[in-house]
Amino acid sequence: MSVLVGFALLLVAVFGVSYAVGRQVGPVAPGLRPAGGGGGTSPGTGGHDMGGMR
């Protein structure tokens, strides 16, 4: 039982440090937009019609 509690505490510590470092570093891609935001074509398609592909 104590091994399980120790492992859980280790996970909490690792995720806490990871979160703190991520907050300090900032966004990885500042221009990145959410998947549902904005209209137009999907990234990577170039606006080309794929015909009958499903």
Protein Blocks (a to p, Z undefined) as FASTA:
>chain_A
ZZmmmmmmmmmmmmmmmmmmmmmnopfblmbccfkgoedjdehklopaehjaZZ
